[in-house]
Amino acid sequence: MRTLYFTARTIKASDPVQHGSVYEVVPRDRLDDAALALAADIADKDTRVIRAAKEALNGIDPIDVNKSYRFEQGFTMELNLMGVSDELRDRFVGGKA
């Protein structure tokens, strides 16, 4: 994951499935059906077990997911304010990357 993050290398959508980062890759026209099927599978479980499982998973994360996301987005905002995003986008669009 760090390699992808640092290099901005792209990979096939199906690659993260092997590592559990992505549940399933489906064609766009099947996305809603696939999401609803997964939601139905989860909804079919005992809600007490799902709540406990969710709390357990959140508890083992080193940092709260919401805090982690906000932390990461802080760097994105900083780079944007510095003009780095515009500079790199212009280079990419101009083919000078």
ZAVEXSE-469277 format. One record per residue: x, y, z of N, C-alpha, C, O, CB in turn; residue in three letters. Coordinates in steps of 0.1 Angstrom, whole numbers, plus 5000, padded with zeros to 4 digits. Atoms other than C-alpha are relative to their C-alpha. Glycine has a CB too. Example, Ala and Ser with C-alpha at 12.3 -4.5 7.8 and 13.67 -1.06 7.14 Angstrom:
BEGIN
500949885000512349555078500950125000501950125007499050005012ala/499149895000513749895071499250115008499750225009500450054986ser/
This chain:
BEGIN
500849885000500050005000500950135000500650224993499150005012met/499149885000502850245008500750034987500850144983501149985011arg/499449985013504450184975499150074990499550164983500449864994thr/501049945008501250274957499850155004499750244996498749935000leu/500249864995500850584979501250094996500950204992499949995016tyr/498849925003504450704974500250024985500750134981501249945006phe/499749995014504650634937498850044991499050074979500549864995thr/501249975007501050704926499849904988499249934978500050154995ala/500150115010501350384905498649955000497949945010501049895003arg/501450065001498050254892500149854999501149794994499350064988thr/500150155001496949894895498649974995497750054995500349935014ile/501350045005494049694881499150005013499549975024500149864994lys/501050004989490849724902500049865007499749865019498750044995ala/500150144994490949344908501249975009501049885017499949904989ser/498850044992494449344924499750025015500149935023501150094996asp/500249994985493349474959499049905005499049885018499450145003pro/500950104996490649204960500849895007500449835017499249944989val/499250104994493448954967500550025014500849935021501249974991gln/499549964986494549144998498950045009499250085021501050114998his/501149964991491049215012499750155001498950185009500349945013gly/500349865000491149585005498850044993498150144995501250084994ser/501249985008488349554980499249875001499849765000500350044985val/500850124998485449314985499849934987500049814986498650045006tyr/500450065013484449254948500150114989499850234992498649945001glu/500049915012484949414914498949954991498949844986501450004993val/501150045009481849424893499950114989500450224991498749995008val/500249905010480849604861499150115006498350095015499349944987pro/500849884995479349954867498549975001497950015010500350124992arg/501550025001475849844857499649905011498449885013499649954987asp/500450104989475949574885500450055014500249985024500749874998arg/499549944988477349804912498950015011499149965022500650134998leu/501149984991474049884929499649865005499449845017498850074994asp/500550144996472949514929501049935009500749875019499849924987asp/498950064992476349404943500050065014500249995024501450014993ala/500049934987476249664971498849965008498949945020500050154998ala/501250044993472649574980500149865005499649835015498850024991leu/499850144996473549204980500949995013500649915022500549924989ala/499150004989476449265004499350065013499450005024501350084997leu/500749944989474249495026499049905005498849895018499350134995ala/501050094996471549235027500649885008500149835018499249944988ala/499350114993474048965037500450055015500249975024501349964993asp/499749954987475249185066498750025008498749995020500850144999ile/501349984993471649285075499449885005498649885015499150084992ala/500650134996470748925078500649945013500149855019500249904989asp/499350054988473148875107499450065012498750165011501550044999lys/500449954988472348925143500650145003501850155003500349905012asp/499549864999472549305149501050015012501950105012498950095002thr/499149994989474149245183501449964997502450015002499549925012arg/498750055005476949045167500750114991501950134992499949874993val/499549905009477449305140500550125008501650175005499050054989ile/499549884992477649595165501349965008502250055008498950045010arg/498850044993480149405186501249984991502350024994499849865008ala/498950015009482249315156500550134995501750154994499549914988ala/499649865004482249675144500850075011501850135008498750084996lys/499349944989483249795178501449945002502450015005499249995013glu/498750074999486049535180500950044989502150074992499849855000ala/499149965011487449625146500450155002501650185000499349984986leu/499749864997487249995154501050015011501950105011498850095003asn/499250004988488949925187501549964997502450005004499549925011gly/498750055003491949755171500850094990502050084988500049864995ile/499349905009492650035146500950095009500450135020499050094992asp/499149924992495650235159499450145003499750205013501350014994pro/500649874999493750555153498649994995498349924985500850114993ile/501350005005490050615149499950034985500650124981499150115008asp/500149985015489050595112499750144996500450194987499049904995val/500349875003487550935112501150105002501450194994498750055008asn/498849924997490551095128501149974990501850074986500549975015lys/499050045010492850905104499750074987500650134981500149854998ser/500349945013490951035074500250155001500850214992498549974997tyr/499849854999490951395087501550035000501950134995499350055013arg/498649985000494651365094500650004986501350094982500749895009phe/499550015013495351245059499650124991500350174983499649874994glu/500549895008493151515044500650135003500750224995498550015002gln/499349884997495051775062501250024991501650134987500549995015gly/498849995009498151695041499550034986500250114979500849865000phe/500549975013496051705010499650144999499950214989498749914997thr/500449865000494652045019501350095000501350194993499250035012met/498849925000498152175027500750004986501150114982501049945010glu/499550005014499452064993499250084991499850144982500149854995leu/500949925009496452214976500350155003500450234993498649975003asn/499749854997497052554994501350044995501550164992499850025015leu/498749965005500652544984500150014985501150054979501149905005met/500049995014499652514948500649874993500649864981500750124995gly/499450125005501252174944499049924991499449874980500549905011val/501150075007497952014932499950064986499849994976498750005007ser/500249935013497552274904501249984991501149954979499850155002asp/498850025007501152244894500149864993500449854982501350035009glu/499950145005501151864891498949974990499149904980499949915011leu/501050025009497751864874500350064986500150004976498650065005arg/499649935012498952124848501149924992501149914980500450145003asp/499050085006502051914842499549874994499849834982501149965010arg/500650135005499951594838499250034987499349964977499149945011phe/500949965011497451764814500950044988500650014977499050115004val/499149965011500351914794500949904995501649924986500850125005gly/499150115004502151584792501450015003502349954997499949984985gly/498649984996505251704810500349925012501349955019500250155002lys/499850084988504951454838501249914998501649845007498849925005ala/
